[in-house]
Amino acid sequence: MASIFIFSAVNDEASNIGLNVMEYFFQSMFNAVLYGWTPEVFPAPIRGTACGVASFWGRLFGIIAPLTAQSLVPNAGLKGSGGAINHILYLAGGITLGCVITTSLLPNKALGRQSM
C-alpha cells in the first residue's frame, strides 16, 4: 500500500526503477504468504477447495482491476491526465490497506496446533 502511494509521487526514471524493484520484492513476499499461509488456515478436509476458491477470486480480480481502472481514466493518453492516474493509484493503495487490515483481523485459531 505504501509503495503504491509513493509510486504516485515519483517522476524520474531512477525512482521508477527503484520502486519497480521494491514492488517485485514485495510481490514475492506476498506470494510466499499466499501459498504458504493460506493452506494452513483451512482444515485439511476442505484445504484444496478453499485454496482453489481463494486463488480463483485473486485471479478474477487481477483481471477485473485493469479493466476497471481503464474505464475510470478514459483519457489516459492525453496530456494532463496524470492527476486522474494518481487517483487510481490512491484507490488501489486504499483497497490494499483495507485488505491488510481485514486479514489482520481474521481469527488465527490454528496457531500452535497441528492441522486436522
N, C-alpha and C positions, 0 to 999 in steps of 0.2 A: 504494500500500500504506500509506504513512504517513498519507495523508488519510483512509483508512478507519479506521485506528486512532484518529486524532484525532476523527473523527466520532462514535465511540462514547463520547467523554468530554464532549461539549458538551451543554448542557441548555437554552440560551436561544435565542430567535428570531434575534438578530443573528448569533450563531455559526453557526447552521444556514444562514442565508442566505449568509454569507461562505464557508462550506465548500462549499455548492452551487455558488457562482460558481467556486471553485477546482476543483471536480470537472469542471464543464463545460469549463474551460480545459484541464485535463489530458486530458480525453476528446478534445478537438480535436487536441491534440498526438499522442495515441495513434492517432487515425485518420490523421493525416498520416504517421506512421511506418508504419502498417499498409498503407496504399495507396501509399505512395511507396517504402518499403524492400523490402517483400515481393516485388514483381515483379523487383527487381534481383538477388535471391539465387538465383533459379531460372534455369536455362539457357533460352534462347529457345524451343527446340522443345517444352518442357513448361510454359512460363510460364503460359499460360491455364488449363490443367488444375490446376496446382499452386495458383494463386491462388484458383481456384474451390473446390478442396477445403479450403483454409485458411479461406476465407470461410464455407463450409458448417459446419465444426466450430465456428467462432466463433459463428455464429448459433444453431446447435443448442444449445450450452451456455448461450447467452444466454437460451434458453427454459427449459432444464432447471434453471438455478440458482435462480430464484424458486420453482419448484415444490419443489425440494429444501429450500430454506430454510423454506417453509411447512410441510413435514412435520416439520422439526426443532423448530419452535415451534408446537405445536398450540394453545396458549392465548395467542396473541399479543394478543388483545383484552382479556384480563383484567389487572386492576391487579397490579403487582408482577412482571410478566414482562419488565421491562427488562433484567435480567441475562441472560436467555436470548437476547434480541435482540442484546445486546453480544457474546455468544459467536458468533453468526452473523457479525457484523462482523469479529471476530478471525479466524474461519475464512476469510472472504473475503480479508482482508488477508494472511494467511499463504499462501494459494494464489497471490495476486498476486505476493508476494515470490518464491515458487517459480518462477513464470513468468518474472520478470525475471532471476533467476539462471540459469535454463535457457537463455533467449535469449542472455544474455551469453556463455555457454559454447559457443554454436554457432560452427563454423568460418566464417570470412569469407574465402574464397579469391578472391572476385571483386574485392576491394579493389585499386584501381589498374589493373584490366584491363577491357577492353571486353567486354560480353556477347556471346555467340555469335549 
